[in-house]
Amino acid sequence: MLGVPIYPSAQFIASYDAGRGQRYYLFGAAGSFADLVNYYRTVLKQRGELVYEVPGTYEFDIGKFDEDRMAFPPGVTIKDFQSDVSGGYPNPKAGAQPARFPTIIQIVPVVSAK
């Protein structure tokens, strides 16, 4: 549905209106930042780009950005939420496991042409 594979065992967290008819989708993953980056490098067959070293943020483009009809470029962003000061992104589902996700996946799907 989103046009890219979802990391195995990743859990859907929420989707948000990004504006201009776009949505973005968040998934929590128990896998490490490095494992997720390597997974998406393999399945998307591209190198991607390290945007920030701390906190680790990696982006993969999955479509062309049209500023006239898109709020965000289509892509997959991997963010490292685990550090010396953070145990990870809190799982919004009370009592669910894991209690915190060390890594978050954000997907902005390709918008179909109108």
LOBA-24694 format. One line per field, with one value per atom (N, C-alpha, C): residue in one letter; atom name; x, y, z. Coordinates in steps of 0.02 Angstrom, whole numbers. Layout:
type: c(A / ...)
atom: c(CA / ...)
xx: c(X / ...)
yy: c(Y / ...)
zz: c(Z / ...)
//
This chain:
type: c(M / M / M / L / L / L / G / G / G / V / V / V / P / P / P / I / I / I / Y / Y / Y / P / P / P / S / S / S / A / A / A / Q / Q / Q / F / F / F / I / I / I / A / A / A / S / S / S / Y / Y / Y / D / D / D / A / A / A / G / G / G / R / R / R / G / G / G / Q / Q / Q / R / R / R / Y / Y / Y / Y / Y / Y / L / L / L / F / F / F / G / G / G / A / A / A / A / A / A / G / G / G / S / S / S / F / F / F / A / A / A / D / D / D / L / L / L / V / V / V / N / N / N / Y / Y / Y / Y / Y / Y / R / R / R / T / T / T / V / V / V / L / L / L / K / K / K / Q / Q / Q / R / R / R / G / G / G / E / E / E / L / L / L / V / V / V / Y / Y / Y / E / E / E / V / V / V / P / P / P / G / G / G / T / T / T / Y / Y / Y / E / E / E / F / F / F / D / D / D / I / I / I / G / G / G / K / K / K / F / F / F / D / D / D / E / E / E / D / D / D / R / R / R / M / M / M / A / A / A / F / F / F / P / P / P / P / P / P / G / G / G / V / V / V / T / T / T / I / I / I / K / K / K / D / D / D / F / F / F / Q / Q / Q / S / S / S / D / D / D / V / V / V / S / S / S / G / G / G / G / G / G / Y / Y / Y / P / P / P / N / N / N / P / P / P / K / K / K / A / A / A / G / G / G / A / A / A / Q / Q / Q / P / P / P / A / A / A / R / R / R / F / F / F / P / P / P / T / T / T / I / I / I / I / I / I / Q / Q / Q / I / I / I / V / V / V / P / P / P / V / V / V / V / V / V / S / S / S / A / A / A / K / K / K)
atom: c(N / CA / C / N / CA / C / N / CA / C / N / CA / C / N / CA / C / N / CA / C / N / CA / C / N / CA / C / N / CA / C / N / CA / C / N / CA / C / N / CA / C / N / CA / C / N / CA / C / N / CA / C / N / CA / C / N / CA / C / N / CA / C / N / CA / C / N / CA / C / N / CA / C / N / CA / C / N / CA / C / N / CA / C / N / CA / C / N / CA / C / N / CA / C / N / CA / C / N / CA / C / N / CA / C / N / CA / C / N / CA / C / N / CA / C / N / CA / C / N / CA / C / N / CA / C / N / CA / C / N / CA / C / N / CA / C / N / CA / C / N / CA / C / N / CA / C / N / CA / C / N / CA / C / N / CA / C / N / CA / C / N / CA / C / N / CA / C / N / CA / C / N / CA / C / N / CA / C / N / CA / C / N / CA / C / N / CA / C / N / CA / C / N / CA / C / N / CA / C / N / CA / C / N / CA / C / N / CA / C / N / CA / C / N / CA / C / N / CA / C / N / CA / C / N / CA / C / N / CA / C / N / CA / C / N / CA / C / N / CA / C / N / CA / C / N / CA / C / N / CA / C / N / CA / C / N / CA / C / N / CA / C / N / CA / C / N / CA / C / N / CA / C / N / CA / C / N / CA / C / N / CA / C / N / CA / C / N / CA / C / N / CA / C / N / CA / C / N / CA / C / N / CA / C / N / CA / C / N / CA / C / N / CA / C / N / CA / C / N / CA / C / N / CA / C / N / CA / C / N / CA / C / N / CA / C / N / CA / C / N / CA / C / N / CA / C / N / CA / C / N / CA / C / N / CA / C / N / CA / C / N / CA / C / N / CA / C / N / CA / C / N / CA / C / N / CA / C / N / CA / C / N / CA / C / N / CA / C / N / CA / C / N / CA / C / N / CA / C)
xx: c(41 / 0 / 43 / 100 / 142 / 195 / 202 / 249 / 319 / 332 / 397 / 384 / 430 / 422 / 429 / 395 / 401 / 450 / 496 / 545 / 508 / 532 / 499 / 495 / 439 / 423 / 413 / 418 / 403 / 329 / 313 / 244 / 219 / 159 / 129 / 115 / 134 / 121 / 63 / 70 / 18 / 31 / -19 / -10 / -34 / -5 / -20 / -31 / -73 / -85 / -24 / 8 / 67 / 49 / -14 / -36 / -31 / -66 / -65 / -83 / -128 / -150 / -102 / -49 / 0 / -11 / 11 / 13 / 83 / 103 / 164 / 147 / 184 / 169 / 229 / 217 / 271 / 264 / 322 / 327 / 383 / 374 / 426 / 459 / 524 / 560 / 607 / 611 / 656 / 727 / 736 / 802 / 843 / 908 / 954 / 951 / 973 / 977 / 1017 / 1076 / 1118 / 1083 / 1047 / 1011 / 958 / 921 / 868 / 897 / 951 / 982 / 1005 / 1037 / 1060 / 1002 / 947 / 887 / 861 / 852 / 825 / 874 / 939 / 987 / 978 / 966 / 959 / 893 / 836 / 771 / 758 / 785 / 774 / 829 / 882 / 937 / 967 / 978 / 1011 / 1049 / 1094 / 1138 / 1104 / 1060 / 1030 / 1080 / 1059 / 1102 / 1097 / 1154 / 1156 / 1145 / 1089 / 1072 / 1101 / 1096 / 1124 / 1160 / 1217 / 1253 / 1223 / 1203 / 1174 / 1114 / 1055 / 1039 / 1041 / 1061 / 1068 / 1003 / 1007 / 949 / 972 / 938 / 957 / 897 / 906 / 850 / 863 / 808 / 807 / 752 / 769 / 718 / 684 / 617 / 580 / 538 / 544 / 507 / 529 / 506 / 524 / 480 / 511 / 475 / 449 / 384 / 351 / 325 / 362 / 344 / 276 / 250 / 185 / 127 / 139 / 84 / 102 / 162 / 184 / 209 / 196 / 223 / 292 / 302 / 365 / 386 / 452 / 475 / 459 / 437 / 425 / 490 / 486 / 547 / 537 / 591 / 594 / 648 / 630 / 678 / 684 / 746 / 760 / 791 / 764 / 792 / 808 / 868 / 892 / 866 / 822 / 794 / 825 / 874 / 905 / 973 / 985 / 1049 / 1062 / 1115 / 1131 / 1076 / 1039 / 987 / 916 / 909 / 842 / 841 / 791 / 782 / 746 / 727 / 692 / 625 / 592 / 527 / 474 / 435 / 385 / 333 / 318 / 266 / 199 / 158 / 95 / 42 / 54 / 7 / 26 / -16 / -3 / 9 / 63 / 80 / 108 / 114 / 139 / 215 / 241 / 313 / 337 / 394 / 435 / 402 / 422 / 395 / 421 / 481 / 511 / 544 / 537 / 568 / 636 / 689 / 754 / 758 / 717 / 722 / 652 / 644 / 581 / 590 / 539 / 537 / 481 / 497 / 445 / 442 / 382 / 373 / 325 / 348 / 307 / 298 / 238 / 230 / 230 / 240 / 235 / 161 / 148 / 80 / 66 / 9 / -8 / -23 / -6 / -18 / -92 / -112 / -184 / -197)
yy: c(-60 / 0 / 64 / 62 / 121 / 125 / 72 / 72 / 51 / 35 / 9 / -45 / -92 / -143 / -112 / -142 / -121 / -169 / -143 / -184 / -240 / -303 / -358 / -345 / -358 / -350 / -278 / -229 / -160 / -154 / -110 / -100 / -31 / -30 / 34 / 75 / 139 / 184 / 231 / 268 / 316 / 343 / 376 / 412 / 484 / 530 / 600 / 634 / 685 / 725 / 770 / 764 / 804 / 867 / 872 / 928 / 910 / 949 / 941 / 869 / 837 / 770 / 715 / 731 / 680 / 660 / 599 / 575 / 547 / 545 / 508 / 458 / 403 / 346 / 331 / 320 / 303 / 231 / 198 / 129 / 126 / 88 / 77 / 9 / 6 / -56 / -70 / -134 / -155 / -164 / -165 / -173 / -110 / -118 / -61 / -16 / 46 / 95 / 66 / 36 / 8 / -49 / -92 / -147 / -121 / -70 / -42 / -7 / 30 / 63 / 10 / -43 / -96 / -131 / -142 / -173 / -130 / -65 / -22 / -11 / -11 / -8 / -67 / -126 / -187 / -188 / -176 / -182 / -125 / -66 / -10 / -5 / -45 / -47 / 22 / 58 / 123 / 136 / 181 / 196 / 239 / 285 / 331 / 383 / 422 / 476 / 485 / 489 / 504 / 580 / 599 / 670 / 699 / 661 / 682 / 623 / 637 / 584 / 574 / 629 / 625 / 670 / 645 / 574 / 548 / 486 / 456 / 462 / 493 / 501 / 487 / 440 / 418 / 424 / 448 / 456 / 419 / 393 / 360 / 393 / 418 / 446 / 389 / 394 / 342 / 370 / 434 / 464 / 536 / 565 / 635 / 683 / 737 / 788 / 840 / 853 / 905 / 957 / 1013 / 1063 / 1096 / 1089 / 1118 / 1077 / 1013 / 972 / 928 / 936 / 895 / 939 / 917 / 951 / 923 / 858 / 824 / 780 / 771 / 723 / 652 / 609 / 539 / 507 / 470 / 438 / 397 / 364 / 326 / 358 / 375 / 404 / 357 / 342 / 300 / 345 / 342 / 385 / 343 / 354 / 320 / 357 / 325 / 357 / 333 / 289 / 263 / 295 / 321 / 354 / 352 / 386 / 390 / 426 / 470 / 509 / 487 / 439 / 416 / 340 / 310 / 237 / 217 / 266 / 252 / 289 / 282 / 313 / 274 / 305 / 268 / 234 / 172 / 135 / 164 / 190 / 221 / 170 / 107 / 55 / 33 / 51 / 36 / -39 / -56 / -125 / -166 / -136 / -173 / -179 / -228 / -238 / -224 / -193 / -165 / -102 / -84 / -24 / 39 / 33 / 89 / 60 / 97 / 77 / 112 / 75 / 108 / 145 / 122 / 151 / 165 / 220 / 240 / 243 / 220 / 224 / 273 / 321 / 367 / 356 / 343 / 333 / 386 / 422 / 468 / 436 / 407 / 372 / 421 / 392 / 430 / 447 / 510 / 533 / 520 / 489 / 476 / 541 / 542 / 602 / 613 / 676 / 693 / 718)
zz: c(0 / 0 / 0 / 35 / 39 / -15 / -54 / -109 / -91 / -28 / -5 / 46 / 52 / 104 / 174 / 221 / 291 / 324 / 364 / 399 / 437 / 429 / 465 / 540 / 568 / 639 / 660 / 614 / 631 / 647 / 694 / 715 / 694 / 665 / 645 / 708 / 706 / 762 / 745 / 689 / 671 / 601 / 573 / 511 / 523 / 486 / 495 / 428 / 428 / 368 / 359 / 302 / 287 / 247 / 227 / 185 / 112 / 71 / -2 / -23 / 14 / -5 / 13 / 49 / 70 / 142 / 158 / 227 / 238 / 300 / 316 / 371 / 372 / 414 / 458 / 523 / 569 / 592 / 594 / 618 / 669 / 721 / 770 / 757 / 767 / 755 / 814 / 832 / 886 / 859 / 793 / 764 / 773 / 768 / 776 / 715 / 725 / 671 / 612 / 627 / 574 / 537 / 573 / 541 / 494 / 515 / 472 / 411 / 420 / 363 / 312 / 336 / 291 / 257 / 293 / 263 / 206 / 218 / 165 / 108 / 122 / 67 / 20 / 50 / 10 / -28 / 7 / -27 / -75 / -62 / -108 / -161 / -153 / -200 / -212 / -157 / -161 / -96 / -100 / -43 / 9 / -12 / 35 / 59 / 109 / 132 / 208 / 241 / 312 / 318 / 349 / 355 / 419 / 474 / 538 / 569 / 599 / 635 / 704 / 738 / 805 / 808 / 820 / 820 / 748 / 741 / 675 / 636 / 577 / 533 / 462 / 431 / 364 / 318 / 256 / 210 / 144 / 118 / 52 / 11 / -48 / -93 / -130 / -135 / -172 / -229 / -242 / -297 / -306 / -359 / -374 / -334 / -311 / -274 / -322 / -318 / -358 / -309 / -303 / -253 / -266 / -327 / -343 / -314 / -299 / -274 / -214 / -187 / -131 / -74 / -12 / 46 / 64 / 52 / 69 / 12 / 3 / -48 / -27 / -73 / -56 / -34 / 22 / 45 / 108 / 127 / 189 / 232 / 293 / 340 / 400 / 419 / 477 / 529 / 591 / 644 / 705 / 731 / 791 / 853 / 891 / 950 / 1015 / 1011 / 1072 / 1081 / 1142 / 1155 / 1230 / 1251 / 1322 / 1361 / 1327 / 1361 / 1344 / 1299 / 1280 / 1273 / 1304 / 1298 / 1235 / 1194 / 1132 / 1129 / 1073 / 1061 / 1098 / 1142 / 1181 / 1137 / 1152 / 1116 / 1140 / 1093 / 1114 / 1138 / 1126 / 1148 / 1219 / 1267 / 1337 / 1348 / 1382 / 1398 / 1341 / 1281 / 1222 / 1226 / 1191 / 1187 / 1117 / 1110 / 1163 / 1192 / 1252 / 1284 / 1249 / 1220 / 1182 / 1119 / 1065 / 1002 / 994 / 984 / 974 / 907 / 859 / 792 / 764 / 729 / 698 / 623 / 587 / 514 / 495 / 454 / 428 / 352 / 327 / 256 / 229 / 178 / 140 / 71 / 57 / -7 / -66 / -125 / -187 / -197 / -214 / -228 / -302 / -315 / -385 / -422 / -485 / -527 / -535 / -536 / -544 / -613)
//
